[in-house]
Amino acid sequence: MADYRLTNRTFSRLWRRSKNYRDHEIRWLARRRGMEVVDHKGAIQVIDPKTKKVVANFQRVPEQGDIPVRERAPIFAALKT
């Protein structure tokens, strides 16, 4: 299962910026508030049906295996020192 992180800061009463959310958590919280969820180019958008505006964007957080080896090497080098 993929994790998603809130990318915009406009609607923070329902979602915390520092937490990673699963797909089902986002959909459940949005449905509970009466909002619509749309998958858009690998991201999840939460839309207010009254105003038709996007109130939250969630971008997929890459897993350890998704990060290319070239980008992982400096991360591990920094951890060793």
C-alpha positions as CSV (number, residue, x, y, z in Angstrom):
1,M,0.0,0.0,0.0
2,A,1.2,3.5,-0.8
3,D,1.5,6.3,1.6
4,Y,0.4,9.8,0.7
5,R,1.4,13.2,2.2
6,L,-0.5,16.5,2.2
7,T,1.1,18.9,-0.3
8,N,-0.9,22.0,0.2
9,R,-1.4,23.9,3.4
10,T,-4.8,25.5,2.8
11,F,-7.0,22.9,4.6
12,S,-5.2,21.7,7.7
13,R,-8.1,21.3,10.2
14,L,-8.9,17.8,8.9
15,W,-5.5,16.6,7.8
16,R,-2.1,17.0,9.6
17,R,0.8,18.0,7.4
18,S,3.4,15.8,9.2
19,K,1.5,12.6,8.9
20,N,1.5,10.0,6.1
21,Y,-1.9,8.8,5.1
22,R,-3.0,5.6,3.4
23,D,-5.5,5.8,0.5
24,H,-8.4,4.4,2.5
25,E,-7.8,6.9,5.3
26,I,-8.0,9.9,2.9
27,R,-11.2,8.5,1.3
28,W,-12.8,7.8,4.7
29,L,-12.0,11.3,6.1
30,A,-13.2,13.0,2.9
31,R,-16.5,11.0,2.8
32,R,-17.1,11.7,6.5
33,R,-16.9,15.5,5.7
34,G,-19.1,15.2,2.6
35,M,-16.3,15.8,0.1
36,E,-15.4,14.1,-3.2
37,V,-12.1,12.3,-3.9
38,V,-10.5,12.3,-7.3
39,D,-7.4,10.4,-8.5
40,H,-5.3,12.8,-10.6
41,K,-2.0,11.9,-12.2
42,G,-0.8,9.7,-9.4
43,A,-2.0,12.1,-6.7
44,I,-5.3,12.3,-4.7
45,Q,-7.3,15.4,-4.7
46,V,-10.1,16.2,-2.3
47,I,-12.8,18.4,-3.7
48,D,-15.5,20.4,-1.9
49,P,-18.7,19.6,-3.9
50,K,-20.4,22.9,-3.0
51,T,-17.6,25.2,-4.3
52,K,-16.0,22.7,-6.7
53,K,-12.6,23.7,-5.4
54,V,-9.7,21.5,-4.4
55,V,-9.3,21.7,-0.7
56,A,-6.4,19.1,-0.3
57,N,-3.8,17.5,-2.5
58,F,-2.0,14.3,-1.5
59,Q,1.2,13.2,-3.3
60,R,2.5,9.7,-3.1
61,V,5.5,9.3,-0.8
62,P,8.2,7.1,-2.5
63,E,9.1,3.9,-0.6
64,Q,12.8,3.0,0.0
65,G,12.8,0.8,-3.1
66,D,11.4,3.6,-5.2
67,I,14.4,5.9,-4.6
68,P,17.1,5.4,-7.3
69,V,20.4,4.1,-6.0
70,R,22.2,7.3,-7.0
71,E,20.0,9.3,-4.7
72,R,20.1,6.8,-1.9
73,A,23.9,6.7,-1.6
74,P,24.3,10.3,-0.1
75,I,21.5,9.6,2.3
76,F,23.2,6.5,3.7
77,A,26.6,8.2,3.7
78,A,25.2,11.0,5.9
79,L,23.7,8.4,8.3
80,K,27.1,6.6,8.7
81,T,28.9,9.8,9.8
